[in-house]
Amino acid sequence: MKLGVFTVLFAEKTFTEMLDYVKDAGLKAVEIGTGGYPGNDHCPLDELLESSEKREAYLNEVTSRGLEISAFSCHGNPISPDEAFAKECRETFTKTVRLAELLNVPVVNCFSGTAGDHEGAKHPNWPVAPWPNEYGDVYNWQWEEKLIPYWKEAGQFAKDHNVKVGLELHGGFLVHTPYTMLKLREATCDAIGANLDPSHLWWQGIDPVAAIKILGKAGAIHHFHAKDTYIDQDNVNMYGLLDMQSYGNVQSRAWTFRSVGCGHSIQEWSDMMSALRTYGYDYVVSIEHEDPLMSIPEGFMRAVTNLKGILIEEQPADMWWV
């Protein structure tokens, strides 16, 4: 495995400044935003698609520092009832897949999306219970009429361009659990897999190691995000895990994103690294920083320090003892 970072946290740095910073931190990979919610501060998508010379120069800036691009990321909502935004997300995804193929980047990360509750809806609607029955009806309509049709086409497009799709299992979107991940994969194609982020599993009550086993056995882990979550049980008792408070309300929130090792023990993170290797994932562990208690440099370096001590980088030795 290799240690990398989702570079959107360094948006204030130029492309080359960001790469130098990542290299100096001892990392081996960068995950770069191409649009959507992450923005595209380090990836002029249209310019790179139009010019082979610019693509060559862009990639050389990365590889000359001993780095690689683990993934391009364009998290958005391609099935949003906001037609203008949905169109923008779809176009960005298509362009990102094309650029990934041209630069030999194997994964494009994004969200599955969430539709409205009917054809004329104005806003996304995320059903979280099957009853009253209309909630279940909305859920089924979203999957059958919006989610599966879109990803059948988009997933096949990615596969035709030799690119895998890493859907982040994120609450608020229709694919947010191992089950929904595998359900969509079965209905579409094997280019569809997970960008597995344990922080979103913990707040849903899902054990990340168990999720790695489930998805790893299916060959459905395409990328991995390293971000932690602190669960405050006293606040869970008040607000529940579907807490709608602002992320800034750290004292009262049921859960809060943290840097690696600040929400769960290093042993638990080590168990995840072992599970990833055991169940077939031997690619990049990409740090994502969204810790409200730490500056970007401190939160980033805390994650780097903690992960460097547990990352499994070399191939296993022959079993000389048996």
N, C-alpha and C positions, 0 to 999 in steps of 0.2 A: 504494500500500500504506500501511497504518497500523500504528503500533507499539502493542502492547498487552501485558498481563501476565495470567498465570493467578494469580488473587488468593489462592489457598490458602496461599501463603507469608506472607501478612499476616493469618493467622487470629487473632493476638492483638489486632489492631486492630478497632474497631467498623466497621460498614459505612461510615459517613460519614468516619471517620478514614482508612480505606483509600482511599476515593475521593479525599480531599484529597491524600493522599500520592502517589497515581498521577498526579493532575492536576499537582501541583507538579514531578513528574519529567518532565513534558512529553509524557506518553503520551496516546493518543486512544481506547483501548479497554480493556475489562476482560472477562476470561473468568472466570465465577463457578461455583464448585462447588455442586451441589444435593444431594449425597449420595454414597453409595458410599464408595470409598477416599478421595476428596478431602474428604469431609465437606460440611457446609452452613452454615458459620459466617456467611456473608454472604447466605444465601438461605433464609428461612423458607418452605419450599416450600408446605406445606399452608395456611398463613395467606394467602399470596399467591393461591393458587388459589381460596380462599373469598371474597376481598374485592376488588372492583374498585377501591374507594377505596385500599386498601393497595397494590395494583399500581400505581395512578397515582402515589402518593406515592413508592414505591420507584423507579420509572423516572425520576421527576422529579429525584431525588437524583443520578442518573447523568447525565441530559441537561443539567441546569442547570450542570454543571461542564464541559460541552463534551465529554463522554465518550459512548461507546456500548457496549453489551454485544455482544461478538463471538460468544460462545457460552455456553451453559450446559453444565456437565460433570458427569457422574454415572458415572465409571469404576467398574465392578464386574465381576461374573461372572454374567451372566444364565443361563448353562447349567451352573452349578456343580452337582456331585452333592450338595452341602449344600443341601437343598431350602429350608430357611428363608432362607438367604442368597440363593439364586437368586431366590426369590419377592420378597424385599426389593429386589433389583437391578432386577427386571422392573417392579415397582410404581413405583420411583423413576424409571426411564426413562419410563414412561407419563406420570407426573405432570410430569416435566421437559419432555417434548414438548408437553404441553398448555399449560404456562406459557410455553414459548418461542413458541408460536403467539399467545397472548394479548398478549405483549409485543413481538411482531415481531422476535424473535431468530432468525436464520436457521439456526443450527447447534446440534446437541446432540452433544457429544463423549463417547465411552465406549470400552470395550474390547469385542472380539468375544466374549470368554469362552473357557473351556476346560472340556470335560466330563470325566467320569471315564472309565474304560476299559471299563465295562460298566454295565448298568442298576442293579446293586446297589452300585456303588462308593461309597466314603466321601470320597475326595479327588480333585481334578483330576489329570489325567495328560496331560503335554505330550510327545507323541512327536517325536523329532528325528532318527530314522533309519528307513528302510523295512525294515530287516532286523536281527534275526530277524523272520520274517514276521508274527509276532503284533503287532509294532509298527505295521506297515502296516495290519493288520486293524483295530487300535484307531483309527488315524487315519481310515480310511474310515468306520468306524461313527460316530465323533464328527461328521464332516461331514454324513453322510447322515441320521443319526437325531436329531442335536441342533442343530448349528450352523445349517444351511440352513433347517430347519423354523422355528426361532425367528426368524431374521432375515427370512424371507419375511413373516411376520406383523408383526414389529416395524418392519421397513423400510417396509412398505406403510402401517402406522399413521402413521409419521412423514410419509410423502409425502402422505397424506390430510390432514394438518394443516399442510402447507406448510413442513415442517422437513426439513433435511438431517442425516444422521447422519455424524459424523466419527469413524471407528474409528482409534484410535492403534495404529500398527504396532509392537507391544511384544512382545518375547520372553516366552515363557510362555503366550501366548494363540494361538489357532489362526490368527488373522489377524495376521501379523507381518512380511510381505514384500510388495512390489508384486504378486507373483504371487498370493498368497493373498487379497490385497485384491480384485484383479480377478476371481478365481475366485468369491468370495462375491458380488460385485456382479452378475456375470453370472447367478448362480443365484437372485438375489433381485430387486432393482430399483435404479434409478439414484439413489435417495435415499441409498443406501449409498456412502460414499466414505471418504477418508482424512483424519484429523487427523495430518498428516505431521510427525514429530519426527525430525530427522536424528540425534539422539543415539543412538537405538535402531537406526538403520541402520548407523552406523559400527561399532558393536561386533559386528554380524553380518557385516561385510565388504562392505556395500553402499554404493556411491557415491551420496550424496544427490542430486547433480545428475542422475545417470542415472535415479534413482527419480522425480525431479520430471518429467523428460521422459516417462517411461513412463506415469505416472499423469496428468500434465497433458494428454497427447494423448487420453486417455480421458475427460477432464473429471471426474476422480475425486479431485481435491484440494479438500476442503471447508473445511479450516482448517490452520493451520501453527503448530507449537511451536518456539521458539528455545531450544535447549539443546545444549550441546557435550559431547563425550566425548574423554577423553585415553586413548590406547592405549599401554600400556607393553609394548613388544615383548619385553623380557627376561622379564617376567612371563607374557606370552602363551606363550612357549616352555616355561614350567613348567606353567601351569594351563590353557592353551587359552582360547578365547573364551567357552566355556560355563562360566565361573568361578563356583563356588558359595560363594566366600568372602563374608563380610559386607562391605557397602559401606564400613564403617568401617576395613577393613584396606587403607588406601590404599597403603602401602609395597609390599604384595605382590600386590594385585589386578591382573588383566590389563587391566582398563579401569575408568575412573572418570568419572562425570558431572562436567562442569565448566561454569562460566559461559562465555557466548559469547566466543570468541577465545582461550580458555585451553586448548583441546584441539586446535583447528585454526586455520589462519591466517585473518586478516580477508579475504584474497583468496579463500579458499574460501567464506567466508560471502557475500562479494560475488557470487561466481559463482552461488550459490544464489538470491540475490535477483534476479539477471538471468534465471535459468532460470524462476523463478516467473512473472515478468512475460512472458517469451517464450512460455510454455506455458499462459497463460490465468488464472493466479491473481493477483488484484489486490486481495486482502482483507487481513486482519489478520495480522501476525507477532506471536505471543503469547509473551512471555518466560516460561520455566519455570525456577525456580531449585532445583537439587538438588546444589550444589557443596559437598563436605565440607571444603574448605580455606578457605572464605570465609564470613563472616557473611551474613545475608540482605541487609542494606542494601548491603554492599560488592559482593556477587555480583550483586545486582539492578542496581545502578548501573553496574557494569562492562559488563553486557549492554546496558543503555540507551545508554551512551556508544559502544560499539562498533557497535551496530546503527544508531544515528542517522547515523553517517557513511557508511553503505552502503545504507540503505533507499531504494527508488525510490518517491517519493511522488507526483510530478506525472505527468500524462499526457505521452506523447512528443510532441515537436514535429513539424510537417509536415517532410518531407524536402526542405528548401529547397535542398539541395546537389545534387539530382539533377534 
